[in-house]
Amino acid sequence: MKKLFLFAGILFLSACSISQKSNTDNLSEPSSSKENLKKTEAKIENEENLENTEAKIENKLYEKTWIKELIEKEESKPVSDPPASLSKCSYKNQTVYYLPARCCDIASILYNENGDMICSPDGGYYNEGDGKCPDFFKEKKDCEYIWKDNRS
């Protein structure tokens, strides 16, 4: 039993001396501490910039108030099948947002960058939209989902 306590004591002391050595290795001359302080401040600033960038990316979806309001409106409705979504596309050299029809004879909506309705490309009673942009599906480019209702 004495050997066990002796072994545990030696193990504890050796661990403490290793820990102290590694802690003292980081100590340096006063001029180095100023450099370390500058490095730490720069690192903190970089982390803050990164957090701001991540927040901007996360909020990019909601950079336009009308998009946020549209999504909130869609999320307040019952879940649809297929799920509601909003896509950002390029159409006739402008950025547009496409909200597909939720069901049956409901028309889809194509919005301009300001949130004004341009047309209904499809959906409606005959599934032909309102006829104001019949070439949308042929001419649209670079479409990407910016929101999809993930409720189930």
N, C-alpha and C positions, 0 to 999 in steps of 0.2 A: 504494500500500500504506500509505503514511504517512497518507493521508486516511482510509483505512478504520480504522486504529488510533485516529486523532484522533476520528473520528465515534463509534466504540465507547466511547472514554473519556468523551466528552461525554454520551453516552446513559447510561452507568453513573453518572456524577456527578449528573446530573439526577434519576435514579431514586432515588439515595441521599438527595438533598436533599428530595424529595417524601416519602420514607419517614420521614425525621427530622422533617419538619414535621408529618406526621400523628401521629407519636408524641408530639411536644411539645404538640400540640393537646389531648391527653387529660390533660396535667398541669394541676393547678389548685392553689388555695390549700389550706393544711392543713385548714381546716374542711370543704372539699369532699371531701378524701380520707376524712374520717370518714364523711361521707354516702355516699361511694362504697363504703366498707367495709361500712356497714350494708346498702346495696343488694345488695352481693355476698353477704353473709351471708343476706339474705332470699331471694335467688335460689337459693342452695344449699339452703336449707331447703325452698323450694317444689319444687325438683327432687327432694329426698329424699322429700317428701310424695307427689309424683307417682309416683315409683318404688314407694313403699309401696302406693299405690292400685292401680297396675298389677299388682303382685304379688298383692294381695288379689283383684282381678278374675280374674287367671289361676288362682289357687288356689281360687276360689269353688266351682268344680266339685268340688273335693276337701274342702270344708268338713266333710263328714260322712265319717268313716272308713269306714263300711260301703260308701259309694259308691266310694271309691278301691279297696277290696278287691274289690268286685263287678266293676269295670272290669278290674282286674288278672287276675281269674279268667277273665273273658271273653276277654281278650287272650292268655291262656295256651292257649286252645282253638284248634283249627284254624280257618282263615278260613271263614266261611260265606257262602252266597249266598241271600238278600240279606245284606249285612254286618250284624253285630250292632250294636245301638244302645241307647241309654237316653234316654227322654224324661221330662221333668218336666211334670206336668199338674195341673190342679185338678179334683177329683172329689168331689162331695158335701161341699163346703166344706172340703176338706183338700188339702194338697199330697201328690201321689202320684208314683211313679216307675214307668214302664212299660218292661219289658224284653220285646220281642217274641219269639215263638218262633223258634228258629234253623232249624228244618226239620220237615217232615213231621208226625209225631204227637207232637211235643214241645210242651208247653203254654207259653204266655207267662206272665209273672209280673208282678203289680202289687204294689208295695211301698208301705208308708206312710212317713212322714218319718223314722221311726226304723229303717227297714230291715226291718221285719217284713212277711212276706207277707200280703197281704189276700186275694188270689184269683188265679185264672188266667182272664183275660177271654176268651181264645181259644186256639186250638191244641188239642193233644191228639188222641186217636183220632178223634173226630167233628168236630174243629175248633170245638167249642163251649165250650172251657175247662172249668172245674169247676162252672159254674152258680152260683157265689156272687156274681158281679157281672155279670149279663147285660146291664145297662144302661150299662156303662162306655163303650162307643163312642158312645152317644147322649148321655150326660151329661157327658163329659169336656170341659174348656175350657182354653184358653190353653196348649196343649201346645207344647213346644219341645224340640228335641234338645239334650241337654247332653253327649252323647258319641256318636260313631259310629266304628266300627272302619274305619280307612282303609287297613288292610293289603290287599294284593291278591294 
